[in-house]
Amino acid sequence: MAVYTDLTDEELAELLQRYDLGRALAFKGVAEGVENSNFLLETETGRYFLTIYEKRVKREDLPFFMGVMEALGAASFPAPRPVHLKDGGFLTEVRGKACAIVSFLTGVSPFRPNPAQCRAIGTTLAAMHGALDGFPMERKNALGPSSWPGLVTPRLEEAEKLQLGLAALVEADLKELQDWPSGLPEGAIHADLFPDNALFLGDEVTGVIDFYFACTDARAYDIAVCLNAWCFEGREYNLTKGRALIGAYERARPLSAAEREAIPLLARGAAMRFFATRLWDWAATPAGALVRPKDPREYADKLAFHRRATRASDYGA
């Protein structure tokens, strides 16, 4: 279970006194997420989600994340909306760690997304980018291309243990990814929109959650993350899903010629980003840890596809 900081009844009661939410009726840690401590909270006024920020999340980044969610909520986009404290802010502390309460969204994350759900997430991603158009706050992508060598290079020996020959392959990838696209349309993006960060009822999106990697970056990079997260079945890229996702996105926001041309490199880079953090966590997580790190070999397999894909049409664009 992804709960690193548990709360006593007394600590929860004291925390809720800072809000106008009434008394707690139910409080339970949830297993979703590996970065923070997460709890489902029910009070006299409704259901909410409490997050205590751990690990990678920096305090100075939290106003950006809260601002993104507040802006999306104001635009009627289905994202969690931060709950105001009595003093008007969004952030407080418990046990010396920053925490926040956000609204609860209904829905179920798809285990194996179908083409209709990929189409829906493409529409939703475009709507999110539109809702954040002109968002005034900025945050650099801390897990952008400049961070990947520092995560991968110290772990090349571990990569080789996972798969013979993998170290040389990812070293070559890193060199080729130095020619990273620039000048593409930018804005606030999610940067981590995996199926477990989307909620559905049937094939309809009811919510997008976990904005704690949100940043200012190329909007087409957000598409590339989704192509990796939604459109693979094992080692194979599903072109039908890719066409559904990109086509739905473009019905709301057509891609420029430069964005379309950049898709293969952006998709390869997005795969490297998740390979890099998974490889780092895989090597750094001690045996017997409560949270099992995700296997980087999934993204090693995706990188193998991206080395062969050279055109946007290979992704369904």
C-alpha positions in Angstrom: 0.0 0.0 0.0 1.3 3.4 -0.9 1.0 5.0 2.5 4.3 6.1 4.0 2.8 8.5 6.6 -0.3 7.2 8.4 -2.4 9.5 10.6 -3.9 9.0 14.0 -7.5 9.9 14.7 -6.4 12.9 16.7 -4.1 14.1 13.9 -6.9 13.8 11.3 -9.3 15.6 13.6 -6.8 18.4 14.1 -6.2 18.6 10.4 -9.9 18.9 9.5 -10.3 21.8 11.9 -8.5 23.8 9.3 -11.2 23.2 6.8 -15.0 23.7 6.6 -15.6 20.0 5.9 -17.1 18.8 9.1 -16.1 15.7 11.0 -14.5 12.6 9.5 -16.9 9.7 8.9 -14.5 7.4 7.1 -10.7 7.5 6.4 -8.8 4.8 4.5 -5.4 4.6 2.9 -5.4 3.6 -0.8 -2.9 1.7 -2.8 -2.9 3.9 -5.9 0.3 5.9 -6.5 3.8 5.2 -5.4 5.1 8.8 -4.8 2.8 10.0 -2.0 0.6 8.9 0.9 -3.0 8.9 -0.3 -6.2 8.5 1.6 -9.9 8.3 0.8 -11.7 10.7 3.2 -15.4 11.0 3.8 -16.7 13.8 6.0 -20.1 15.3 6.9 -19.9 17.3 3.6 -18.8 14.7 1.1 -16.0 12.5 -0.2 -12.5 13.8 -0.7 -9.0 12.7 -1.4 -6.2 13.6 1.0 -2.5 13.5 -0.2 0.6 13.8 2.0 3.5 14.7 -0.3 6.5 12.4 0.0 9.6 11.5 -2.1 10.0 13.4 -5.4 7.4 16.1 -5.0 9.1 19.4 -4.0 7.2 21.9 -1.9 8.0 24.8 -4.2 6.2 22.9 -7.0 3.0 22.4 -5.1 1.5 25.8 -5.9 1.9 25.1 -9.6 0.1 21.7 -9.3 -2.7 23.2 -7.2 -3.0 26.1 -9.7 -3.4 23.7 -12.6 -6.1 21.7 -10.9 -7.9 24.9 -9.8 -7.8 26.3 -13.4 -9.1 23.1 -14.8 -11.9 23.0 -12.3 -12.8 26.6 -13.1 -13.1 25.5 -16.8 -15.4 22.6 -15.9 -12.8 20.1 -16.8 -13.1 16.8 -14.8 -10.0 17.2 -12.6 -9.8 17.1 -8.8 -10.4 20.6 -7.4 -8.3 21.6 -4.4 -10.3 22.3 -1.2 -9.8 25.7 0.3 -8.6 25.9 3.9 -10.3 28.4 6.2 -7.5 30.8 5.6 -8.1 30.6 1.9 -5.0 28.6 0.9 -4.8 25.1 -0.6 -1.8 23.7 1.2 -1.1 22.8 4.9 1.1 20.5 6.9 0.9 17.3 8.9 3.9 15.7 10.6 6.1 18.3 9.0 5.0 17.3 5.5 2.9 19.3 3.0 -0.6 18.0 2.4 -3.8 18.9 0.5 -7.3 17.8 0.2 -9.0 17.7 -3.2 -12.4 16.7 -4.5 -13.2 13.1 -5.1 -14.0 11.9 -8.6 -16.0 8.8 -9.6 -14.9 6.3 -12.2 -12.7 3.3 -12.8 -9.2 3.2 -14.4 -9.1 0.9 -17.4 -6.8 -2.1 -17.1 -6.5 -2.6 -20.9 -7.8 0.4 -22.8 -9.8 -0.2 -25.9 -9.8 2.0 -29.0 -13.0 3.8 -27.8 -11.2 4.7 -24.6 -8.1 5.8 -26.5 -10.4 8.0 -28.6 -11.9 9.5 -25.4 -8.5 10.2 -23.9 -7.4 12.0 -27.0 -10.5 14.2 -26.9 -9.9 14.8 -23.1 -6.2 15.6 -23.6 -7.1 18.2 -26.2 -9.8 19.7 -23.9 -7.2 19.9 -21.1 -4.7 21.7 -23.2 -7.5 24.1 -24.3 -8.6 24.7 -20.7 -5.0 25.5 -19.7 -4.3 27.8 -22.7 -3.0 31.0 -21.2 -2.3 29.5 -17.8 0.1 32.0 -16.3 2.2 29.8 -14.0 5.2 27.9 -15.3 7.2 25.0 -14.1 10.2 23.4 -15.9 9.9 19.7 -16.7 12.2 18.3 -14.1 12.2 14.9 -15.9 12.9 16.3 -19.4 15.7 15.3 -21.7 18.5 16.9 -19.7 17.6 14.6 -16.7 17.7 11.3 -18.5 21.5 10.7 -18.8 21.9 11.4 -15.0 19.2 8.7 -14.3 20.3 6.1 -16.8 24.1 6.3 -17.0 24.8 5.4 -13.3 22.4 2.4 -13.7 23.8 0.9 -17.0 25.1 -2.1 -15.2 21.7 -2.8 -13.8 20.2 -2.4 -17.3 22.6 -5.0 -18.6 21.6 -7.4 -15.9 17.9 -7.0 -16.9 18.6 -7.6 -20.6 21.8 -8.5 -22.3 22.9 -5.7 -24.7 20.4 -3.2 -23.2 23.1 -0.9 -21.9 24.6 -0.2 -25.3 21.1 0.3 -26.8 20.0 2.9 -24.3 23.4 4.7 -24.5 22.8 5.0 -28.3 19.2 6.2 -27.6 20.4 8.9 -25.3 22.8 10.2 -27.9 20.1 10.4 -30.6 17.7 12.0 -28.2 20.1 15.0 -27.8 18.6 16.3 -31.1 15.4 17.1 -29.1 12.8 19.1 -31.0 12.5 22.8 -30.0 10.1 25.6 -30.8 6.9 23.4 -30.6 3.7 24.9 -29.1 4.0 24.8 -25.3 1.7 25.1 -22.3 0.9 23.4 -19.1 0.7 19.6 -19.7 -0.1 16.6 -17.5 3.1 14.7 -18.5 2.0 11.4 -16.8 -1.5 10.6 -18.2 -1.4 6.9 -17.9 -4.6 4.7 -17.7 -4.3 4.7 -13.9 -4.5 8.4 -13.9 -7.8 8.5 -15.9 -11.3 7.5 -14.7 -14.0 6.1 -16.9 -17.6 5.0 -16.7 -17.8 2.7 -19.7 -16.0 4.5 -22.6 -16.6 8.0 -21.2 -13.9 9.8 -19.3 -15.1 11.0 -15.9 -11.9 12.3 -14.5 -8.2 12.9 -14.9 -6.1 12.7 -11.7 -2.5 12.9 -10.3 -1.1 16.2 -11.7 2.1 15.9 -9.7 4.3 15.7 -12.7 2.5 18.5 -14.5 4.9 21.1 -16.1 5.3 23.6 -18.9 6.4 21.7 -22.0 5.5 20.9 -25.6 1.9 19.8 -25.9 2.9 17.2 -28.5 5.1 15.7 -25.8 1.9 15.0 -23.7 0.5 13.2 -26.8 3.7 11.2 -27.0 3.4 10.1 -23.3 -0.2 8.9 -24.0 0.9 7.0 -27.1 3.3 5.0 -24.9 0.9 4.6 -22.1 -2.3 3.8 -24.0 -1.5 2.3 -27.4 0.9 -0.6 -26.7 -0.2 -4.2 -26.1 2.9 -5.9 -24.7 5.7 -5.2 -27.1 3.4 -4.3 -30.0 2.1 -0.9 -30.8 -1.6 -0.9 -31.7 -2.0 1.3 -34.7 -5.8 1.3 -34.3 -5.5 2.8 -30.8 -2.9 5.3 -32.0 -5.1 6.5 -34.8 -8.1 6.8 -32.5 -6.1 8.8 -29.9 -4.4 11.2 -32.3 -7.5 11.6 -34.5 -9.7 12.5 -31.6 -7.1 15.0 -30.3 -6.7 16.6 -33.7 -10.5 17.1 -34.1 -10.2 19.6 -31.3 -6.6 20.8 -31.9 -4.9 20.0 -35.2 -1.2 19.4 -35.0 1.2 21.6 -36.8 3.6 20.2 -39.4 6.5 20.6 -37.0 4.5 18.7 -34.2 3.6 15.9 -36.6 7.2 15.5 -37.8 8.4 15.4 -34.2 6.1 12.6 -33.0 8.6 9.7 -33.5 11.4 11.5 -31.5 8.9 12.7 -28.9 7.5 9.2 -28.4 11.0 7.7 -28.1 11.9 10.4 -25.6 8.7 9.8 -23.6 9.6 6.1 -23.4 13.1 7.0 -22.3 11.7 9.2 -19.5 9.8 6.3 -18.0 12.5 3.8 -18.6 14.9 6.1 -16.9 12.9 6.6 -13.7 11.9 3.0 -13.6 15.5 1.8 -13.9 16.5 4.3 -11.2 13.8 3.1 -8.8 14.4 -0.6 -9.7 18.0 -0.3 -8.6 17.4 1.9 -5.6 14.4 0.1 -4.0 15.6 -2.3 -1.3 14.4 -5.9 -1.1 11.3 -6.2 1.0 10.1 -2.7 0.4 6.3 -2.2 0.8 6.0 -0.7 -2.7 7.3 -2.8 -5.6 9.0 -0.7 -8.3 7.7 -1.0 -11.8 9.7 -3.1 -14.2 11.8 -1.0 -16.6 11.8 -3.8 -19.2 8.3 -2.7 -20.3 9.8 0.5 -21.5 12.9 -1.2 -22.9 10.5 -3.1 -25.2 8.8 0.2 -26.2 12.1 1.8 -26.9 12.8 -1.1 -29.3 9.6 -0.2 -31.3 10.5 3.5 -31.3 14.0 2.8 -32.8 12.2 1.3 -35.9 9.4 3.9 -36.2 10.6 6.9 -38.3 7.3 8.6 -39.4 4.3 10.0 -37.7 2.2 7.6 -39.7 3.9 4.7 -37.8 2.0 6.0 -34.8 -1.4 6.6 -36.5 -1.0 10.4 -37.3 
